[in-house]
Amino acid sequence: MSDFAQSLRTWRHARRFSQLDLALEAQVSARHISFLETGRARPSRDMVGRLGIAMQLPLSAQNTLLTHAGFAARFTARRWEDAEMAPIRAAVAHTMQAHAPYPAIALDRDWNLVRMNGPATQIYGLMGLQQGDSLLRVLLSDALPPLVENWPEVAHHTALRLRTESAALGGVDTLERAATHLAQVPRRTHHQTGAVVPMILNTGALRLSLFATIAQFGTPEDVFLDELKIELFFPTDDASKTTLEAMT
């Protein structure tokens, strides 16, 4: 079986498509999908693109399918510092600065802190984190649990999120290891539930209860941007809102 055939089969199973399902989405015959997976047929560049879109693959995975089929990758993986990314950096900076006095961060696929606004810099600094550091490193350490009042709930939901992101990307070892570690945190039998699970940070001198929303670029044509997430935090109570405003 060729690399392309194996990759196609693996992604089809990961997306839980039958050959018929994928054929309908890509507007080809199920027989052609079968031939592609057994190597009896070779895909055109256009066909690889249609299959990637049909399975809603991340851009990095679409590039891999293309190279496995013998074609050049379509999507560029630019660096955050590249000149072409200047408008993107400006947009992210505007969004995060406008969000103050509430914290905001930008994470890459491996949960590295690409950018933080002022409030986030202050709060994450309490955890020993700076821009460019790995958030996973703190999640896997013993430093965070004593600072988070509701650590069992936060750990559980973070593990779910990590596994969801890993699955969407075709399996990312760093995310999977972190999810496995966090899933081992014992869960409490009874805990108060609300509309969201906040992170309740308590250092003794500072107590904040925060929930987050996650934004991504809507029309990425770059691998880095396709995987970049902007996380905006909001206070869940008036005391946290007042504290954040006072910090600013």
GROMACS elastic network, one bead per residue, 0.5 to 0.9 nm:
[ bonds ]
;  ai    aj funct       b0    kb
    1     4     6  0.81749   500
    1     5     6  0.61045   500
    1     6     6  0.63913   500
    1    37     6  0.77791   500
    1    38     6  0.62284   500
    1    39     6  0.61114   500
    2     5     6  0.51488   500
    2     6     6  0.62238   500
    2     7     6  0.85580   500
    2    37     6  0.84354   500
    2    38     6  0.80384   500
    2    39     6  0.63062   500
    2    68     6  0.79841   500
    2    69     6  0.85097   500
    3     6     6  0.52022   500
    3     7     6  0.60610   500
    3     8     6  0.85226   500
    3    65     6  0.84772   500
    3    68     6  0.54281   500
    3    69     6  0.74921   500
    4     7     6  0.50790   500
    4     8     6  0.59956   500
    4     9     6  0.84849   500
    4    36     6  0.82197   500
    4    37     6  0.78364   500
    4    39     6  0.82955   500
    4    42     6  0.88719   500
    4    43     6  0.89510   500
    4    64     6  0.85605   500
    4    65     6  0.60406   500
    4    66     6  0.80010   500
    4    67     6  0.81678   500
    4    69     6  0.52599   500
    4    70     6  0.85879   500
    5     8     6  0.51918   500
    5     9     6  0.61592   500
    5    10     6  0.85722   500
    5    35     6  0.89153   500
    5    36     6  0.59688   500
    5    38     6  0.62472   500
    5    39     6  0.60169   500
    5    42     6  0.89436   500
    5    68     6  0.84562   500
    5    69     6  0.84278   500
    6     9     6  0.51715   500
    6    10     6  0.60556   500
    6    11     6  0.86157   500
    6    37     6  0.67599   500
    6    38     6  0.84297   500
    7    10     6  0.50679   500
    7    11     6  0.61159   500
    7    12     6  0.84452   500
    7    37     6  0.86516   500
    7    64     6  0.83720   500
    7    65     6  0.67571   500
    7    68     6  0.79292   500
    8    11     6  0.53109   500
    8    12     6  0.60343   500
    8    13     6  0.86115   500
    8    36     6  0.81054   500
    8    37     6  0.65810   500
    8    51     6  0.84720   500
    8    65     6  0.73832   500
    9    12     6  0.51048   500
    9    13     6  0.62310   500
    9    14     6  0.85746   500
    9    37     6  0.60727   500
   10    13     6  0.53042   500
   10    14     6  0.61555   500
   10    15     6  0.86954   500
   10   170     6  0.89099   500
   11    15     6  0.60697   500
   11    16     6  0.83819   500
   11    17     6  0.87922   500
   11    55     6  0.77656   500
   11    57     6  0.83136   500
   11   170     6  0.73424   500
   12    15     6  0.51986   500
   12    16     6  0.60879   500
   12    17     6  0.53618   500
   12    18     6  0.71978   500
   12    19     6  0.77959   500
   12    22     6  0.74943   500
   12    55     6  0.72474   500
   13    17     6  0.60451   500
   13    18     6  0.75758   500
   14    17     6  0.78162   500
   14   167     6  0.76704   500
   14   168     6  0.87283   500
   14   170     6  0.75428   500
   15    55     6  0.66841   500
   15    56     6  0.86908   500
   15   167     6  0.89974   500
   15   168     6  0.86718   500
   16    21     6  0.89957   500
   17    20     6  0.77022   500
   17    21     6  0.54106   500
   17    22     6  0.58962   500
   17    55     6  0.82856   500
   18    22     6  0.62963   500
   18    23     6  0.84772   500
   19    22     6  0.52470   500
   19    23     6  0.60430   500
   19    24     6  0.86522   500
   19    29     6  0.89551   500
   19    30     6  0.56448   500
   19    31     6  0.82733   500
   19    33     6  0.62127   500
   19    34     6  0.68750   500
   20    24     6  0.61706   500
   20    25     6  0.86412   500
   20    29     6  0.76576   500
   20    31     6  0.85384   500
   20    33     6  0.81314   500
   21    24     6  0.52986   500
   21    25     6  0.63377   500
   21    26     6  0.86947   500
   21    30     6  0.81694   500
   22    25     6  0.50730   500
   22    26     6  0.60201   500
   22    27     6  0.81978   500
   22    28     6  0.83814   500
   22    30     6  0.76521   500
   22    33     6  0.77130   500
   22    51     6  0.76505   500
   22    54     6  0.68996   500
   22    55     6  0.73839   500
   23    26     6  0.51863   500
   23    27     6  0.56401   500
   23    29     6  0.53986   500
   23    30     6  0.50256   500
   23    31     6  0.84172   500
   23    32     6  0.79673   500
   23    33     6  0.64524   500
   23    51     6  0.86697   500
   23    54     6  0.88519   500
   24    28     6  0.64500   500
   24    29     6  0.74165   500
   24    30     6  0.78051   500
   24    54     6  0.89150   500
   25    28     6  0.79950   500
   25    50     6  0.87134   500
   25    51     6  0.81375   500
   25    53     6  0.88247   500
   25    54     6  0.53540   500
   25    55     6  0.80020   500
   26    29     6  0.86856   500
   26    47     6  0.82993   500
   26    50     6  0.57400   500
   26    51     6  0.57860   500
   26    52     6  0.88388   500
   26    53     6  0.79618   500
   26    54     6  0.54687   500
   26    55     6  0.85899   500
   27    50     6  0.85672   500
   28    31     6  0.84202   500
   28    32     6  0.68201   500
   28    33     6  0.76172   500
   29    32     6  0.52508   500
   29    33     6  0.66976   500
   29    34     6  0.88295   500
   30    33     6  0.50911   500
   30    34     6  0.62632   500
   30    35     6  0.86952   500
   31    34     6  0.50013   500
   31    35     6  0.62097   500
   31    36     6  0.86590   500
   32    36     6  0.61534   500
   32    37     6  0.86392   500
   32    41     6  0.74326   500
   33    36     6  0.50717   500
   33    37     6  0.62569   500
   33    38     6  0.87381   500
   33    41     6  0.87596   500
   34    37     6  0.51802   500
   34    38     6  0.63020   500
   34    39     6  0.85585   500
   34    40     6  0.83756   500
   34    41     6  0.87396   500
   35    38     6  0.52201   500
   35    39     6  0.59402   500
   35    41     6  0.51645   500
   35    42     6  0.82142   500
   36    39     6  0.51651   500
   36    40     6  0.61434   500
   36    42     6  0.61540   500
   36    43     6  0.68769   500
   37    40     6  0.77399   500
   37    41     6  0.81631   500
   38    41     6  0.77162   500
   39    42     6  0.66642   500
   42    69     6  0.75308   500
   43    46     6  0.79277   500
   43    47     6  0.57144   500
   43    48     6  0.63069   500
   43    69     6  0.69729   500
   44    47     6  0.50571   500
   44    48     6  0.64149   500
   44    49     6  0.87620   500
   44    69     6  0.82361   500
   44    71     6  0.89305   500
   45    48     6  0.52482   500
   45    49     6  0.64516   500
   45    50     6  0.88240   500
   45    66     6  0.70238   500
   45    69     6  0.80078   500
   45    70     6  0.88687   500
   45    71     6  0.68552   500
   46    49     6  0.51202   500
   46    50     6  0.62691   500
   46    51     6  0.87341   500
   47    50     6  0.50063   500
   47    51     6  0.61694   500
   47    52     6  0.85686   500
   48    51     6  0.51854   500
   48    52     6  0.61872   500
   48    53     6  0.86998   500
   48    62     6  0.77653   500
   48    65     6  0.68082   500
   48    66     6  0.63617   500
   48    69     6  0.78976   500
   49    52     6  0.51168   500
   49    53     6  0.62392   500
   49    54     6  0.85211   500
   49    62     6  0.71386   500
   49    65     6  0.86591   500
   49    66     6  0.79151   500
   50    53     6  0.52073   500
   50    54     6  0.60018   500
   50    55     6  0.86498   500
   51    55     6  0.62159   500
   51    56     6  0.84119   500
   51    57     6  0.86703   500
   51    62     6  0.87327   500
   52    55     6  0.53370   500
   52    56     6  0.59759   500
   52    57     6  0.53028   500
   52    58     6  0.81335   500
   52    59     6  0.84659   500
   52    61     6  0.79097   500
   52    62     6  0.55890   500
   52    65     6  0.79213   500
   53    57     6  0.63327   500
   53    58     6  0.89086   500
   53    62     6  0.83535   500
   54    57     6  0.78900   500
   56   168     6  0.89344   500
   57    60     6  0.80192   500
   57    61     6  0.59966   500
   57    62     6  0.62153   500
   57   168     6  0.75661   500
   57   169     6  0.75452   500
   57   170     6  0.85365   500
   58    61     6  0.53652   500
   58    62     6  0.64062   500
   58    63     6  0.88192   500
   58   168     6  0.73857   500
   58   169     6  0.61985   500
   58   170     6  0.85528   500
   58   223     6  0.79373   500
   58   226     6  0.70751   500
   58   227     6  0.79740   500
   59    63     6  0.62157   500
   59    64     6  0.86596   500
   59    74     6  0.86541   500
   59    75     6  0.66147   500
   59   220     6  0.85844   500
   59   221     6  0.76585   500
   59   222     6  0.73430   500
   59   223     6  0.55399   500
   59   224     6  0.89741   500
   59   226     6  0.67362   500
   59   227     6  0.86625   500
   60    63     6  0.51197   500
   60    64     6  0.63662   500
   60    65     6  0.88432   500
   60    73     6  0.89447   500
   60    75     6  0.75695   500
   60    77     6  0.84007   500
   60   169     6  0.81346   500
   60   222     6  0.88529   500
   60   223     6  0.57897   500
   60   224     6  0.87860   500
   60   226     6  0.85313   500
   61    65     6  0.62573   500
   61    66     6  0.86308   500
   61   169     6  0.73589   500
   61   170     6  0.75811   500
   62    65     6  0.51181   500
   62    66     6  0.62797   500
   62    67     6  0.87786   500
   62    73     6  0.79804   500
   62    74     6  0.80511   500
   62    75     6  0.82401   500
   63    66     6  0.50986   500
   63    67     6  0.62883   500
   63    68     6  0.85766   500
   63    71     6  0.89257   500
   63    72     6  0.78407   500
   63    74     6  0.60671   500
   63    75     6  0.64891   500
   63    76     6  0.89380   500
   64    67     6  0.52012   500
   64    68     6  0.60274   500
   64    69     6  0.85012   500
   64    73     6  0.72063   500
   65    68     6  0.51014   500
   65    69     6  0.61598   500
   65    70     6  0.87488   500
   65    71     6  0.86420   500
   65    73     6  0.84855   500
   66    69     6  0.50977   500
   66    70     6  0.64174   500
   66    71     6  0.51194   500
   66    72     6  0.63805   500
   66    73     6  0.58238   500
   66    74     6  0.76818   500
   67    72     6  0.56752   500
   67    73     6  0.59817   500
   68    71     6  0.73385   500
   69    72     6  0.89501   500
   71    74     6  0.86484   500
   73    76     6  0.76729   500
   75   221     6  0.62075   500
   75   222     6  0.56494   500
   75   223     6  0.63655   500
   76   221     6  0.75613   500
   76   222     6  0.53109   500
   76   223     6  0.61629   500
   76   224     6  0.83510   500
   77   222     6  0.56204   500
   77   224     6  0.55755   500
   77   225     6  0.83705   500
   78    81     6  0.83578   500
   78    82     6  0.67058   500
   78    84     6  0.82727   500
   78    85     6  0.78132   500
   78   222     6  0.67415   500
   78   223     6  0.72960   500
   78   224     6  0.63567   500
   78   225     6  0.84470   500
   79    82     6  0.53558   500
   79    85     6  0.77641   500
   79   224     6  0.72791   500
   80    83     6  0.86273   500
   80    84     6  0.89601   500
   80    85     6  0.62895   500
   80    86     6  0.85002   500
   80    88     6  0.87892   500
   80    89     6  0.76859   500
   80   114     6  0.83350   500
   80   224     6  0.78187   500
   80   225     6  0.88119   500
   81    84     6  0.84685   500
   81    85     6  0.67800   500
   81    86     6  0.77798   500
   81    89     6  0.85005   500
   82    85     6  0.54542   500
   82    86     6  0.72285   500
   83    86     6  0.54879   500
   83    87     6  0.87897   500
   84    87     6  0.73863   500
   84    88     6  0.83115   500
   85    88     6  0.51555   500
   85    89     6  0.61124   500
   85    90     6  0.85942   500
   86    89     6  0.50797   500
   86    90     6  0.61336   500
   86    91     6  0.86374   500
   87    90     6  0.50217   500
   87    91     6  0.61716   500
   87    92     6  0.86669   500
   88    91     6  0.50598   500
   88    92     6  0.61815   500
   88    93     6  0.84734   500
   88   225     6  0.87936   500
   89    92     6  0.51690   500
   89    93     6  0.60065   500
   89    94     6  0.84940   500
   90    93     6  0.50556   500
   90    94     6  0.60277   500
   90    95     6  0.85832   500
   91    94     6  0.51051   500
   91    95     6  0.61891   500
   91    96     6  0.86259   500
   92    95     6  0.51662   500
   92    96     6  0.61424   500
   92    97     6  0.84739   500
   92   106     6  0.81101   500
   92   115     6  0.84587   500
   92   230     6  0.79096   500
   93    96     6  0.52164   500
   93    97     6  0.58967   500
   93    98     6  0.83235   500
   93   115     6  0.82205   500
   93   116     6  0.87874   500
   93   117     6  0.78431   500
   94    97     6  0.52606   500
   94    98     6  0.59436   500
   94    99     6  0.84884   500
   95    98     6  0.53144   500
   95    99     6  0.62887   500
   95   104     6  0.86596   500
   95   230     6  0.89803   500
   96    99     6  0.50864   500
   96   100     6  0.68940   500
   96   102     6  0.88476   500
   96   103     6  0.78350   500
   96   104     6  0.55826   500
   96   105     6  0.73746   500
   96   106     6  0.87431   500
   96   115     6  0.88008   500
   96   116     6  0.75043   500
   96   117     6  0.57180   500
   96   118     6  0.88374   500
   96   230     6  0.84229   500
   96   232     6  0.77440   500
   97   100     6  0.55255   500
   97   101     6  0.83982   500
   97   104     6  0.82414   500
   97   117     6  0.60452   500
   97   118     6  0.77805   500
   98   101     6  0.82953   500
   99   102     6  0.56788   500
   99   103     6  0.70726   500
   99   104     6  0.69430   500
   99   117     6  0.83669   500
   99   232     6  0.74482   500
   99   233     6  0.86294   500
  100   103     6  0.62783   500
  100   104     6  0.77733   500
  100   117     6  0.73528   500
  100   118     6  0.74016   500
  100   119     6  0.66780   500
  100   120     6  0.89912   500
  100   244     6  0.87878   500
  100   245     6  0.86463   500
  100   248     6  0.79000   500
  101   118     6  0.80106   500
  101   119     6  0.61482   500
  101   241     6  0.87211   500
  101   244     6  0.59447   500
  101   245     6  0.57064   500
  101   246     6  0.87070   500
  101   247     6  0.78550   500
  101   248     6  0.58123   500
  102   117     6  0.86834   500
  102   118     6  0.87935   500
  102   119     6  0.61458   500
  102   120     6  0.76251   500
  102   232     6  0.76588   500
  102   233     6  0.61608   500
  102   234     6  0.61290   500
  102   235     6  0.76844   500
  102   241     6  0.81833   500
  102   244     6  0.64212   500
  102   245     6  0.79369   500
  102   248     6  0.88592   500
  103   116     6  0.76840   500
  103   117     6  0.63434   500
  103   118     6  0.72054   500
  103   121     6  0.79366   500
  103   122     6  0.87752   500
  103   123     6  0.78746   500
  103   231     6  0.85800   500
  103   232     6  0.64274   500
  103   233     6  0.54778   500
  103   234     6  0.75500   500
  103   244     6  0.85299   500
  104   115     6  0.83606   500
  104   116     6  0.58906   500
  104   117     6  0.56668   500
  104   118     6  0.83643   500
  104   119     6  0.74927   500
  104   120     6  0.57511   500
  104   121     6  0.88882   500
  104   212     6  0.89355   500
  104   230     6  0.72174   500
  104   231     6  0.56437   500
  104   233     6  0.59631   500
  105   113     6  0.68080   500
  105   114     6  0.75157   500
  105   115     6  0.56230   500
  105   117     6  0.66160   500
  105   120     6  0.67095   500
  105   121     6  0.88016   500
  105   229     6  0.83131   500
  105   230     6  0.58283   500
  105   231     6  0.52702   500
  105   232     6  0.66980   500
  105   233     6  0.85497   500
  106   111     6  0.86587   500
  106   112     6  0.82376   500
  106   113     6  0.59773   500
  106   114     6  0.53609   500
  106   115     6  0.50260   500
  106   116     6  0.64718   500
  106   228     6  0.68883   500
  106   229     6  0.55681   500
  106   231     6  0.60738   500
  106   232     6  0.87614   500
  107   110     6  0.75553   500
  107   111     6  0.50410   500
  107   112     6  0.53983   500
  107   113     6  0.50146   500
  107   114     6  0.55027   500
  107   115     6  0.73540   500
  107   135     6  0.86376   500
  107   227     6  0.84430   500
  107   228     6  0.57933   500
  107   229     6  0.52202   500
  107   230     6  0.64289   500
  107   231     6  0.76766   500
  108   111     6  0.52047   500
  108   112     6  0.55419   500
  108   113     6  0.70595   500
  108   114     6  0.65777   500
  108   224     6  0.74105   500
  108   225     6  0.84023   500
  108   227     6  0.60431   500
  108   229     6  0.64464   500
  109   112     6  0.75007   500
  109   165     6  0.83493   500
  109   166     6  0.88796   500
  109   169     6  0.88199   500
  109   172     6  0.87699   500
  109   175     6  0.87366   500
  109   224     6  0.81378   500
  109   227     6  0.53309   500
  109   228     6  0.64292   500
  109   229     6  0.79860   500
  110   134     6  0.77161   500
  110   135     6  0.85814   500
  110   136     6  0.78317   500
  110   172     6  0.82344   500
  110   174     6  0.68251   500
  110   175     6  0.68965   500
  111   114     6  0.85257   500
  111   133     6  0.87435   500
  111   134     6  0.60127   500
  111   135     6  0.56437   500
  111   136     6  0.62661   500
  111   175     6  0.83956   500
  111   229     6  0.89753   500
  112   115     6  0.89515   500
  112   131     6  0.82084   500
  112   132     6  0.60087   500
  112   133     6  0.56306   500
  112   135     6  0.58450   500
  112   136     6  0.76404   500
  113   116     6  0.70745   500
  113   129     6  0.86735   500
  113   130     6  0.75979   500
  113   131     6  0.53338   500
  113   133     6  0.56014   500
  113   134     6  0.61690   500
  113   135     6  0.66948   500
  114   131     6  0.61730   500
  114   132     6  0.55120   500
  114   133     6  0.81095   500
  114   228     6  0.87840   500
  115   131     6  0.59406   500
  115   132     6  0.74787   500
  115   230     6  0.89137   500
  116   119     6  0.79962   500
  116   120     6  0.56022   500
  116   121     6  0.58548   500
  116   124     6  0.89935   500
  116   130     6  0.85038   500
  116   131     6  0.64683   500
  117   120     6  0.53887   500
  117   121     6  0.61392   500
  117   122     6  0.88545   500
  118   121     6  0.50685   500
  118   122     6  0.64310   500
  118   123     6  0.88400   500
  118   248     6  0.81322   500
  119   122     6  0.51800   500
  119   123     6  0.62860   500
  119   124     6  0.85630   500
  119   244     6  0.75753   500
  119   247     6  0.75374   500
  119   248     6  0.69353   500
  120   123     6  0.50766   500
  120   124     6  0.57546   500
  120   125     6  0.79400   500
  120   233     6  0.89839   500
  121   124     6  0.54193   500
  121   125     6  0.57245   500
  121   126     6  0.87565   500
  121   129     6  0.80360   500
  121   130     6  0.68845   500
  121   131     6  0.76725   500
  122   125     6  0.51376   500
  122   126     6  0.68347   500
  122   247     6  0.85862   500
  123   126     6  0.54568   500
  123   127     6  0.73784   500
  123   129     6  0.88715   500
  124   127     6  0.51688   500
  124   128     6  0.66012   500
  124   129     6  0.53244   500
  124   130     6  0.70585   500
  125   129     6  0.50130   500
  125   130     6  0.62884   500
  126   129     6  0.73414   500
  126   203     6  0.82419   500
  127   130     6  0.89958   500
  127   138     6  0.75834   500
  127   143     6  0.71872   500
  127   144     6  0.70072   500
  127   147     6  0.83373   500
  128   138     6  0.84009   500
  128   143     6  0.89056   500
  129   132     6  0.84629   500
  129   133     6  0.61029   500
  129   134     6  0.78709   500
  129   135     6  0.76532   500
  129   138     6  0.80652   500
  130   133     6  0.56007   500
  130   134     6  0.87309   500
  131   134     6  0.86876   500
  133   136     6  0.88952   500
  133   137     6  0.81660   500
  134   137     6  0.53922   500
  134   138     6  0.73111   500
  135   138     6  0.54808   500
  135   139     6  0.64210   500
  135   140     6  0.88323   500
  136   140     6  0.60874   500
  136   141     6  0.85399   500
  136   174     6  0.82391   500
  136   175     6  0.80840   500
  136   178     6  0.67568   500
  137   140     6  0.53094   500
  137   141     6  0.62718   500
  137   178     6  0.87805   500
  138   141     6  0.50164   500
  138   142     6  0.76218   500
  138   143     6  0.65872   500
  138   144     6  0.63540   500
  139   142     6  0.79303   500
  139   143     6  0.80617   500
  139   144     6  0.64810   500
  139   145     6  0.84343   500
  139   155     6  0.83539   500
  139   178     6  0.74638   500
  139   181     6  0.89040   500
  139   182     6  0.78272   500
  140   143     6  0.85763   500
  140   144     6  0.84254   500
  140   178     6  0.64805   500
  140   181     6  0.69450   500
  140   182     6  0.75402   500
  141   144     6  0.68123   500
  141   145     6  0.84788   500
  142   145     6  0.63028   500
  142   146     6  0.78086   500
  143   146     6  0.66094   500
  143   147     6  0.74049   500
  144   147     6  0.53332   500
  144   148     6  0.64705   500
  144   151     6  0.82598   500
  145   148     6  0.53741   500
  145   149     6  0.77187   500
  145   150     6  0.85224   500
  145   151     6  0.56660   500
  145   152     6  0.84976   500
  145   155     6  0.89039   500
  146   149     6  0.72852   500
  146   151     6  0.80697   500
  146   202     6  0.82812   500
  146   203     6  0.83153   500
  147   151     6  0.82905   500
  147   200     6  0.82377   500
  147   201     6  0.56462   500
  147   202     6  0.52820   500
  147   203     6  0.56604   500
  147   204     6  0.86744   500
  148   151     6  0.51665   500
  148   152     6  0.89865   500
  148   154     6  0.82262   500
  148   199     6  0.67730   500
  148   200     6  0.54590   500
  148   202     6  0.59846   500
  148   203     6  0.82862   500
  149   152     6  0.86543   500
  149   199     6  0.78967   500
  149   200     6  0.55152   500
  149   201     6  0.63901   500
  149   202     6  0.64900   500
  150   153     6  0.56982   500
  150   154     6  0.62984   500
  150   155     6  0.86338   500
  150   191     6  0.89800   500
  150   198     6  0.82949   500
  150   199     6  0.69156   500
  150   200     6  0.62258   500
  150   201     6  0.84726   500
  151   154     6  0.50018   500
  151   155     6  0.57807   500
  151   156     6  0.83982   500
  151   185     6  0.85413   500
  151   199     6  0.78816   500
  151   200     6  0.82295   500
  152   155     6  0.51845   500
  152   156     6  0.61549   500
  152   157     6  0.87593   500
  152   182     6  0.87176   500
  152   185     6  0.61479   500
  152   186     6  0.64464   500
  152   187     6  0.52822   500
  152   188     6  0.67357   500
  153   156     6  0.51775   500
  153   157     6  0.62922   500
  153   158     6  0.84739   500
  153   187     6  0.69132   500
  153   188     6  0.78849   500
  153   191     6  0.85218   500
  153   197     6  0.72256   500
  153   198     6  0.87556   500
  153   199     6  0.86695   500
  154   157     6  0.53909   500
  154   158     6  0.59539   500
  154   159     6  0.85096   500
  154   197     6  0.70836   500
  154   198     6  0.74488   500
  154   199     6  0.63359   500
  154   200     6  0.88253   500
  155   158     6  0.51279   500
  155   159     6  0.60990   500
  155   160     6  0.87231   500
  155   179     6  0.86738   500
  155   182     6  0.52999   500
  155   183     6  0.69270   500
  155   184     6  0.88557   500
  155   185     6  0.68235   500
  155   187     6  0.88605   500
  156   159     6  0.52366   500
  156   160     6  0.64787   500
  156   161     6  0.88559   500
  156   179     6  0.86574   500
  156   182     6  0.64820   500
  156   183     6  0.58465   500
  156   184     6  0.86080   500
  156   185     6  0.74320   500
  156   186     6  0.88836   500
  156   187     6  0.75786   500
  157   160     6  0.50444   500
  157   161     6  0.62564   500
  157   162     6  0.86374   500
  157   182     6  0.89890   500
  157   183     6  0.88774   500
  157   197     6  0.79702   500
  158   161     6  0.50366   500
  158   162     6  0.61029   500
  158   163     6  0.86145   500
  158   179     6  0.73591   500
  158   182     6  0.74706   500
  158   183     6  0.87195   500
  159   162     6  0.51030   500
  159   163     6  0.62253   500
  159   164     6  0.86059   500
  159   175     6  0.87454   500
  159   176     6  0.86005   500
  159   178     6  0.72417   500
  159   180     6  0.71324   500
  159   181     6  0.81312   500
  159   182     6  0.56276   500
  159   183     6  0.58576   500
  160   163     6  0.52557   500
  160   164     6  0.61922   500
  160   165     6  0.86984   500
  160   179     6  0.71232   500
  160   183     6  0.82929   500
  161   164     6  0.50586   500
  161   165     6  0.61678   500
  161   166     6  0.84978   500
  161   179     6  0.82368   500
  162   165     6  0.52089   500
  162   166     6  0.60434   500
  162   167     6  0.85690   500
  162   175     6  0.55859   500
  162   176     6  0.69021   500
  162   178     6  0.74859   500
  162   179     6  0.57156   500
  163   167     6  0.60494   500
  163   168     6  0.85412   500
  163   171     6  0.84453   500
  163   172     6  0.89182   500
  163   175     6  0.68662   500
  163   176     6  0.62357   500
  163   178     6  0.89940   500
  163   179     6  0.62309   500
  163   180     6  0.88026   500
  164   167     6  0.52226   500
  164   168     6  0.62392   500
  164   169     6  0.87605   500
  165   168     6  0.51300   500
  165   169     6  0.63566   500
  165   170     6  0.87519   500
  165   171     6  0.83318   500
  165   172     6  0.84107   500
  165   175     6  0.78501   500
  166   169     6  0.51856   500
  166   170     6  0.62265   500
  166   172     6  0.51020   500
  166   173     6  0.79857   500
  166   174     6  0.87754   500
  166   175     6  0.60398   500
  166   176     6  0.66707   500
  167   170     6  0.50497   500
  167   171     6  0.52104   500
  167   172     6  0.77443   500
  168   171     6  0.74185   500
  169   172     6  0.68221   500
  169   227     6  0.88435   500
  171   175     6  0.80554   500
  171   176     6  0.73682   500
  172   175     6  0.54694   500
  172   176     6  0.61519   500
  172   177     6  0.87153   500
  173   176     6  0.50414   500
  173   177     6  0.60764   500
  173   178     6  0.85674   500
  174   177     6  0.53361   500
  174   178     6  0.63159   500
  174   179     6  0.86644   500
  175   178     6  0.51979   500
  175   179     6  0.60955   500
  175   180     6  0.86306   500
  176   179     6  0.50518   500
  176   180     6  0.61403   500
  176   181     6  0.86194   500
  177   180     6  0.51746   500
  177   181     6  0.62541   500
  177   182     6  0.87342   500
  178   181     6  0.51291   500
  178   182     6  0.62171   500
  178   183     6  0.85459   500
  179   182     6  0.51984   500
  179   183     6  0.59769   500
  179   184     6  0.87763   500
  180   183     6  0.51722   500
  180   184     6  0.66731   500
  181   184     6  0.55816   500
  181   185     6  0.74831   500
  182   185     6  0.55573   500
  183   186     6  0.79313   500
  183   187     6  0.89562   500
  184   187     6  0.86516   500
  187   190     6  0.87787   500
  188   191     6  0.65840   500
  193   196     6  0.76968   500
  193   197     6  0.73858   500
  194   197     6  0.67688   500
  194   198     6  0.89229   500
  196   211     6  0.70006   500
  196   212     6  0.89473   500
  197   210     6  0.86901   500
  197   211     6  0.68226   500
  198   209     6  0.60322   500
  198   210     6  0.50932   500
  198   212     6  0.77641   500
  198   235     6  0.87304   500
  198   236     6  0.73108   500
  199   208     6  0.78748   500
  199   209     6  0.56567   500
  199   210     6  0.52627   500
  199   211     6  0.63049   500
  199   212     6  0.88233   500
  200   207     6  0.70800   500
  200   208     6  0.56004   500
  200   210     6  0.63907   500
  200   211     6  0.88885   500
  201   206     6  0.76159   500
  201   207     6  0.55039   500
  201   208     6  0.50967   500
  201   209     6  0.62794   500
  201   210     6  0.80605   500
  202   205     6  0.75014   500
  202   206     6  0.56653   500
  202   208     6  0.65294   500
  202   209     6  0.86322   500
  203   206     6  0.52330   500
  203   207     6  0.64813   500
  204   207     6  0.69673   500
  206   243     6  0.81381   500
  207   239     6  0.85556   500
  207   240     6  0.71003   500
  207   243     6  0.81088   500
  208   235     6  0.73686   500
  208   236     6  0.85362   500
  208   237     6  0.86799   500
  208   239     6  0.77977   500
  208   241     6  0.83021   500
  208   243     6  0.75102   500
  208   244     6  0.81572   500
  209   234     6  0.84030   500
  209   235     6  0.58276   500
  209   236     6  0.56512   500
  209   237     6  0.69397   500
  209   239     6  0.85851   500
  209   240     6  0.59650   500
  209   241     6  0.88883   500
  210   233     6  0.60498   500
  210   234     6  0.53942   500
  210   236     6  0.55282   500
  210   237     6  0.83393   500
  210   240     6  0.76760   500
  211   232     6  0.83379   500
  211   233     6  0.55059   500
  211   234     6  0.54654   500
  211   235     6  0.65215   500
  211   236     6  0.66031   500
  212   231     6  0.62759   500
  212   232     6  0.54027   500
  212   234     6  0.61605   500
  212   235     6  0.88959   500
  213   230     6  0.82686   500
  213   231     6  0.57392   500
  213   232     6  0.53096   500
  213   233     6  0.65069   500
  213   234     6  0.81820   500
  214   229     6  0.64378   500
  214   230     6  0.56379   500
  214   232     6  0.63924   500
  214   233     6  0.88962   500
  215   218     6  0.89593   500
  215   228     6  0.87609   500
  215   229     6  0.58363   500
  215   230     6  0.50403   500
  215   231     6  0.64000   500
  215   232     6  0.79446   500
  216   220     6  0.89659   500
  216   225     6  0.81173   500
  216   226     6  0.76006   500
  216   227     6  0.78974   500
  216   228     6  0.64585   500
  216   229     6  0.51589   500
  216   230     6  0.63042   500
  216   231     6  0.89811   500
  217   220     6  0.59343   500
  217   225     6  0.68391   500
  217   226     6  0.68356   500
  217   227     6  0.87841   500
  217   228     6  0.77097   500
  217   229     6  0.80360   500
  217   230     6  0.89997   500
  218   226     6  0.85889   500
  219   226     6  0.82354   500
  220   223     6  0.76050   500
  220   224     6  0.87282   500
  220   225     6  0.59247   500
  220   226     6  0.53083   500
  221   224     6  0.89830   500
  221   225     6  0.75479   500
  221   226     6  0.71906   500
  222   225     6  0.53856   500
  222   226     6  0.60599   500
  222   227     6  0.88721   500
  223   226     6  0.50569   500
  223   227     6  0.65763   500
  223   228     6  0.88180   500
  224   227     6  0.54717   500
  224   228     6  0.62336   500
  225   229     6  0.82786   500
  226   229     6  0.85186   500
  234   240     6  0.89030   500
  234   241     6  0.80764   500
  235   238     6  0.73639   500
  235   239     6  0.83505   500
  235   240     6  0.54639   500
  235   241     6  0.54041   500
  235   244     6  0.82768   500
  236   239     6  0.86187   500
  236   240     6  0.69489   500
  236   241     6  0.77660   500
  237   240     6  0.55388   500
  237   241     6  0.64362   500
  237   242     6  0.88497   500
  238   242     6  0.60933   500
  238   243     6  0.85411   500
  239   242     6  0.51784   500
  239   243     6  0.61893   500
  239   244     6  0.87183   500
  240   243     6  0.50131   500
  240   244     6  0.61724   500
  240   245     6  0.85825   500
  241   244     6  0.52661   500
  241   245     6  0.62359   500
  241   246     6  0.86221   500
  242   245     6  0.51489   500
  242   246     6  0.61266   500
  242   247     6  0.86386   500
  243   246     6  0.50800   500
  243   247     6  0.61662   500
  243   248     6  0.87786   500
  244   247     6  0.50716   500
  244   248     6  0.64304   500
  245   248     6  0.53020   500
